[in-house]
């Protein structure tokens, strides 16, 4: 069987990789979540990406990274907070605008705040023009990956920034929302993406100032 025959079915190597990921996550969240909870999040995350993946090689790694984010979010919801503000950037495909915003926020805030991103209909890869435009600004987002949003991630966020996902974006009472009207970089070249990138940087800097987060 090849990776493309049935991306949802684990090969021996993938099963070993998932087991290793479960062990790492178990060590990280020991005392906070049970092994059953951790494995449940890991396998659910795997299934979410497997349903869209054309090549399954990196699925265990993607599943581990997303499961870690979801577990951090759930810990925050359940009262385990380190005090840092969390901002969630949402767009439709999580391939352009929200990824650039995540890149700027993470780069500028450093360890002083946390940012996540997600999409209502997440794509299979980051927009190459967005990657190139951010590289020009000295920020590498090539290792990021489109991902969905989940309830615990939205609930854990202090601020949810939406970018064109409309009614598909999640709305929870009492949550602070900001709607940024930005052109969609999908289908655009780097030259057309640069103004979008620069506007995102301006808005991210303003948000950090509003949250009283020092800029690195």
C-alpha positions in Angstrom: 0.0 0.0 0.0 1.3 3.5 -0.9 0.7 6.7 1.2 -2.0 7.8 -1.3 -4.0 4.5 -1.2 -5.5 5.1 2.2 -4.0 8.0 4.0 -6.2 7.3 7.1 -4.7 3.8 7.6 -1.5 3.7 9.6 1.6 1.8 8.4 3.9 0.2 10.9 6.3 3.2 10.8 3.4 5.6 11.3 2.0 3.5 14.2 5.5 3.7 15.8 5.7 7.4 15.2 2.2 8.0 16.8 3.2 5.8 19.8 6.4 7.9 20.2 4.3 11.1 20.0 1.9 9.8 22.6 4.8 9.1 24.9 6.3 12.6 24.4 2.9 14.2 25.0 2.3 12.0 28.0 5.6 13.2 29.6 4.7 16.9 28.8 1.2 16.7 30.3 1.9 14.3 33.1 -0.2 15.2 36.1 -2.6 17.3 34.0 -4.3 14.8 31.6 -4.6 11.0 31.6 -2.9 8.8 29.0 -6.4 8.1 27.6 -7.2 11.8 27.1 -3.8 12.4 25.4 -4.1 9.4 23.1 -7.7 10.4 22.2 -6.6 13.9 21.2 -3.6 12.6 19.3 -5.7 10.1 17.3 -8.5 12.6 16.7 -5.9 15.1 15.4 -4.4 12.4 13.1 -7.8 11.6 11.6 -8.5 15.3 10.9 -5.3 15.6 8.8 -5.5 12.2 7.3 -8.9 13.0 5.7 -7.2 15.7 3.6 -3.7 14.5 3.2 -2.4 13.3 -0.2 0.9 12.0 1.3 0.8 10.5 4.8 4.5 10.7 5.6 4.2 13.7 7.9 0.9 12.9 9.5 2.2 11.7 12.8 4.2 14.9 13.2 1.3 17.2 12.3 -1.0 15.2 14.6 1.5 15.6 17.5 1.8 19.3 17.0 -1.9 19.9 16.7 -2.7 17.6 19.7 -0.1 19.5 21.8 -1.9 22.8 20.9 -5.3 21.3 21.7 -4.1 20.0 25.1 -2.5 23.3 26.0 -5.8 25.0 25.1 -7.8 22.5 27.2 -5.4 23.0 30.1 -6.0 26.7 29.9 -9.8 26.2 29.8 -9.6 24.1 32.9 -7.7 26.7 34.8 -4.1 25.9 34.2 -2.8 29.3 32.9 0.6 30.9 32.9 -0.9 34.3 32.6 0.1 35.1 29.1 -2.6 36.4 26.7 -3.6 34.0 23.9 -4.7 35.3 20.5 -6.3 33.1 17.9 -6.2 34.1 14.2 -8.9 32.6 12.0 -9.6 32.7 8.3 -11.2 30.3 5.8 -8.2 28.2 4.7 -5.6 29.0 7.3 -3.1 29.3 4.4 -2.5 33.0 4.0 -3.8 35.8 6.2 -4.0 34.0 9.5 -0.6 32.4 9.0 1.0 35.7 8.3 -0.6 37.2 11.4 0.6 34.2 13.4 4.1 34.7 12.1 4.2 38.4 12.9 2.6 37.9 16.4 5.0 35.1 17.4 8.0 36.9 16.1 7.2 40.2 17.8 5.7 38.9 21.1 8.3 36.3 21.7 7.7 34.5 25.0 5.4 37.3 26.3 2.2 36.0 24.6 0.8 33.0 22.7 -0.8 32.9 19.2 -2.6 30.2 17.4 -4.3 30.0 14.0 -6.9 28.0 12.3 -9.3 27.7 9.4 -13.0 26.8 8.9 -12.0 24.9 5.7 -8.3 24.4 6.2 -6.2 23.9 3.2 -3.5 21.3 2.5 -0.6 23.7 2.4 0.5 27.3 3.2 0.2 29.8 0.3 3.7 29.9 -1.3 3.3 33.6 -2.0 2.6 34.3 1.7 5.6 32.2 2.7 7.8 34.2 0.2 6.4 37.6 1.3 7.0 36.8 5.0 10.5 35.6 4.2 11.2 39.1 2.8 10.2 40.4 6.2 12.7 38.0 7.9 10.0 35.6 9.2 9.9 32.0 8.2 6.4 30.5 8.2 7.3 27.6 5.9 7.2 25.1 8.7 3.6 26.0 9.7 0.7 24.1 8.4 -3.0 24.7 7.9 -5.2 23.4 10.6 -8.8 23.5 11.8 -10.1 25.3 14.9 -11.6 23.3 17.8 -13.9 24.3 20.6 -11.2 24.2 23.3 -8.8 26.3 21.2 -11.5 29.0 20.7 -12.5 28.9 24.4 -8.9 29.2 25.5 -8.2 32.4 23.5 -8.5 35.8 25.1 -8.9 37.4 21.6 -10.2 35.9 18.4 -9.3 37.7 15.2 -11.4 36.7 12.2 -10.4 37.4 8.6 -13.0 36.6 6.1 -14.4 33.4 7.4 -17.9 35.0 7.9 -20.6 32.9 9.5 -18.2 29.9 9.5 -16.1 31.5 12.3 -17.0 30.2 15.8 -18.8 32.6 18.1 -18.8 32.1 21.9 -20.5 34.5 24.3 -18.2 36.7 26.3 -15.2 36.2 24.0 -13.5 39.3 22.6 -13.6 39.3 18.8 -11.9 41.5 16.2 -12.8 41.3 12.5 -10.0 42.3 10.2 -11.1 43.1 6.6 -8.1 42.1 4.5 -7.8 41.0 0.9 -7.4 37.3 0.4 -3.9 36.4 -0.9 -5.1 33.2 -2.5 -4.2 33.2 -6.2 -2.0 36.3 -5.9 1.7 36.7 -6.6 4.2 38.0 -4.0 4.0 41.5 -5.3 0.3 41.6 -4.6 0.7 39.9 -1.2 3.2 42.5 0.1 0.6 45.2 0.8 -1.6 42.6 2.6 1.5 41.5 4.6 2.3 45.0 5.6 -1.2 45.8 6.7 -1.3 42.6 8.8 2.0 43.6 10.5 0.5 47.1 11.3 -2.6 45.5 12.8 -0.6 42.9 14.8 1.6 45.6 16.3 -1.5 47.6 17.2 -3.0 44.6 18.9 0.1 43.9 20.9 0.2 47.4 22.1 -3.5 47.1 23.1 -2.7 44.0 25.0 0.2 45.7 26.7 2.6 43.0 25.3 6.2 44.2 24.9 7.6 43.7 21.4 10.8 41.8 21.1 
